[in-house]
Amino acid sequence: MSPADKQKRLDPFMAAHRESGLPVTIQRRAVFEAILERQDHPTAEQVYRAVRRDLPQISRMTEEGNKQHE
């Protein structure tokens, strides 16, 4: 996915969270970006591993909680 396409998908994601009163945290954005990078329907484990490469401190609870808000 090109950076421009990625940004087109991120903008509504961030706007929806702000409108709902949910903060757009680094962790939440990382989970969403990891999902955007996939062409399939990733498992929670696949998303967790992808995010953990960039954010080694992320916990499974953070990843699971963020997926519930997507």
C-alpha positions as CSV (number, residue, x, y, z in Angstrom):
1,M,0.0,0.0,0.0
2,S,1.4,3.4,-1.0
3,P,1.9,6.0,1.7
4,A,-0.9,8.1,0.1
5,D,-3.3,5.2,0.2
6,K,-2.4,4.4,3.8
7,Q,-3.0,8.0,4.8
8,K,-6.5,7.9,3.0
9,R,-7.4,5.0,5.3
10,L,-5.8,6.5,8.4
11,D,-7.6,9.8,8.2
12,P,-11.2,8.5,8.7
13,F,-9.9,6.1,11.4
14,M,-8.4,8.9,13.4
15,A,-11.4,11.2,12.8
16,A,-13.9,8.5,13.9
17,H,-11.9,7.9,17.1
18,R,-11.7,11.6,17.9
19,E,-15.4,12.0,17.3
20,S,-16.1,9.1,19.6
21,G,-13.8,10.6,22.3
22,L,-11.2,7.8,22.0
23,P,-7.6,8.9,21.9
24,V,-5.5,7.9,18.9
25,T,-2.7,6.3,20.8
26,I,0.5,5.1,19.3
27,Q,-0.6,1.6,20.1
28,R,-4.0,1.9,18.6
29,R,-2.6,3.4,15.4
30,A,0.1,0.7,15.2
31,V,-2.6,-2.0,15.4
32,F,-4.7,-0.4,12.7
33,E,-1.6,0.0,10.5
34,A,-0.7,-3.6,11.0
35,I,-4.2,-4.6,9.8
36,L,-4.0,-2.3,6.8
37,E,-0.8,-4.0,5.7
38,R,-2.5,-7.3,5.4
39,Q,-4.4,-8.7,2.5
40,D,-6.0,-11.4,4.5
41,H,-8.0,-11.6,7.7
42,P,-5.2,-11.7,10.3
43,T,-5.5,-13.5,13.6
44,A,-4.9,-11.6,16.9
45,E,-1.5,-13.4,17.1
46,Q,-0.5,-12.2,13.6
47,V,-1.4,-8.6,14.5
48,Y,0.3,-8.8,17.8
49,R,3.6,-10.1,16.2
50,A,3.5,-7.4,13.5
51,V,3.0,-4.6,16.1
52,R,5.5,-6.0,18.5
53,R,8.3,-5.6,15.9
54,D,7.9,-1.8,16.1
55,L,6.6,-1.6,19.7
56,P,8.2,-4.4,21.7
57,Q,6.6,-3.1,24.9
58,I,3.0,-3.6,23.6
59,S,1.0,-6.2,25.6
60,R,-1.6,-8.7,24.3
61,M,-4.2,-6.9,26.3
62,T,-3.5,-3.6,24.5
63,E,-3.6,-5.3,21.1
64,E,-6.9,-7.1,21.9
65,G,-8.5,-4.0,23.4
66,N,-7.6,-1.9,20.3
67,K,-9.0,-4.5,17.9
68,Q,-12.3,-4.3,19.7
69,H,-12.6,-0.6,18.9
70,E,-11.8,-1.0,15.2
